[in-house]
Amino acid sequence: MLADYNLISDEPDLALIQQTLRLSTPAISRDSRQLSGQLLGRLRGMGGLSIGILLEGAERGPGRMWFCPRFPSLTPPGGALRQILVGHKSIVAAVAFLPDGRHALSGSSDNTLRLWDLASGETLRIFEGHSNSVSAVTVSVDGRLALSGSEDNTLRLWDLATGETLRTLEGHTAAVNAVAVLADGSRVLSGSDDNTLRVWDLATGETLRILEGHTAAVNAVAVLADGSRVLSGSADKTLRLYDLATGETLRTFEGHSNSVSAVAVYADGRHAVSGSWDNTLRLWDLASGATLRTLEGHSNSVRAVAVSADGSRALSGSWDQTLRLWDLASGATVRTLEGHAIFIEAVAMLADGRLALSGSYDRTLRLWDLASCETLRALEGHSNSAAAVAVSADGSCALSGSWDQTLRLWNLETGETLRTLEGHTSWVTAVAMLTDGRRALSGCLDDTLRLWDLGSGETLRTLEGHTRPVSAVAVLADGSRALSGSYDSTLRLWDLETGACLRTLEGHTNDVSAVAVLADGSRALSGSNDNTLRLWDLETGETLRTFEGHTSWIRAMAVSTNSRHALSGSDDNTLRLWDLETGECLRTLGHTDIRGVAVSANGGRAVSGSWSNTLRLWDLASGQCLAEYYADAAIHCVAFAREDLIVAGSADGRIHILEIRER
C-alpha cells in the first residue's frame, strides 16, 4: 500500500495519507483493526476532500469494540518524523544505516540487535548472542557484516544475511561502549569502560594493539578517513587522537567540563565534533587541538553526534529528548526534532544528510526526513511525559500532571486546555480532583503536595513532610482530608484546611507507588515496590490486610466504586483483581509493563496503560480484552470520565481522549 502511494504522492492529501500509514505501521502491523483509530488520531482536522472521505469511513470503526480518538493526539503527518520502528524490549542504545540507505541496524539493552526495513518499518532479523546490553553497532562498507559491542565485555562480528555470529572478540575487561570498522575491512576498533581502546584483527580475532592514556571509560571512537589515526572521547572529559601504527597519543583535546559521550570526524580528516554531558557540542581543529566553536542549545547531556559527508551539518541527540540539526559554519540550530518520549541515546545520518535515525530509552527508533521543510501543526500538550491524570466528578474536565513540572486542566468536550498550573519545582507525579470541582491536589518529585484553586490557578497550600518524592495522592469524599504515598515507604493523611499531617501510616518496606481511599472514607488501599498491597484503617493507622501475589513492583491500582474490589498492575506484567474483604485474587490478566489502571464506575470494566504504548479495555467478569489502542509513546496514566470515555496520558506529553464504541 505504501509503495502504491509513492506513485501518486504529489497530491497533497494522498501524501499526508501515505505518511500517516508510515507512522501507523507499528500499530497496524500488529493488529490491522487499529487502522480506524490511527487515521482518526492523526488526521482529524487536516486536509481536503480525500481525507474527509477517508475519515468518514474510519468513523464506522473496525466492526468490533474499539477506542475512537475524539481529538487528534497521535503524531500527525506533514513533519520531519517519517517512521517509528517498534520491537526492542528495552533501551535502543545504538543505531546505524546500511550503505543502501534502505535498511538500518540497532542495538539494545534487551541484549539483541535488529535489522530493519525502513520502507515498511518491519524487523527483518533479530541477532541474539550477547549476554548483556548491546551498546554499539556499526556496519561494514559493503553492507554484508555488522559489528557490535556489549556490556558483556565482548565484540561480535555478524553475517547480516544469515544472522550468524562469525567471530566473538574477547579481551576487554569491562563493557564495550564503542566500535568502528577500519576502511580496509580487516581491522576493527573498540572503546571500553576499562579505559582503553583495542585494535583487532578480524581474521584471527586477536588484539593487534591496545591504546592507553585515558583515565576513565572510553565512550566513543571514530576512525579518520586515511585509516592511520583514530579519535576517542572519554569520561575523563578529554578527546585523544592516536597514531594506529605506533599506538601513541598525537594530541589531547581539553575543553569539555564533563564526560565526552560522542565523537564524529569530518571526511576531510581535519575537523571533528564531540558531544558531552556538559550539554554542549564542540567543533575541533585536529591539527592544532583548538576548539573552533562551541554549540549550545541542549538542556541535558548530549549523548550522540553524526556529521554529514560534506561537513556542513551535524546532528546531535540528547537526554533533553530532542535532536538538533546544526549548521557547523555558523553554529546555529537549523531545526529541533521532537518526538521521543524520553532520553535519546543514539543517532545516525545518511552521508547526504537527507535522512536520520535515532534510538531512545523509549525503546523505539525514529526515522527523520531532515530535508522536510514542513512543520508539524501545533499539538497542545505537555512538553514532557504526562504522568498522572484525574477526572472531575461530573466528567466534564480532566487534570493532568507532567514531568514538565506543570498541571493542565482540560475540557473533555473541546480538547482545549482551560488552565495551566505552575509552581512545582520538579516532576509532577500524581494528581487528584476534589469533588467540588474547584480544587485539586498534586504530588511531586520535590517531596511536596500542593493544593490548587482551579479557578485562579493559584497554590492554596503546600504540604510538606515526606522525605522522598510523593508518588500518589487521593482525596477523601468530604474534601477535608487527603492521603499521599511516597518513595519514603509511608502514607500520610493530611488536613487540607490546616495543612497538618494527621497520621503517618507505616508498614511498607519499599516505595509506595499507588493509593486509593475507599468509599466509606475510613479505609485506604496502597500498592508498593515491596510487591504488596495494604488495606489500612485510617482512624488507627493499622494495617487491616496485606495482599500478596505480585512478584514485582506494583505500579498502579484502582478501587471499585462499591469498595468491594481492587485492581492492581505490576512490573510482573500482570493485573490482579482482588476481593478486598477476603484478600483473595479473583482474576489475573496479562499486560506488559503496566503503568496505569482504572476501573469504571459500575465496576464491570477496567482499562490499563502500558510502557509498550498500548491501552487495553477489560471485561472484569470474563477477563476478556475488549479493545486495544496503540499510542506513539508509553501510556503512563488512565482514567474513566464516563463508562464510554477514557482519558490517558502518554510519555510524549499528549492527552488522549478516547470514546469506547461498540463497533
Summary of the structure (lengths in Angstrom):
residues: 663
radius of gyration: 26.4
end to end distance: 24.9
largest distance: 78.3
contacts: 2489
relative contact order: 0.08
helix: 7%
strand: 49%
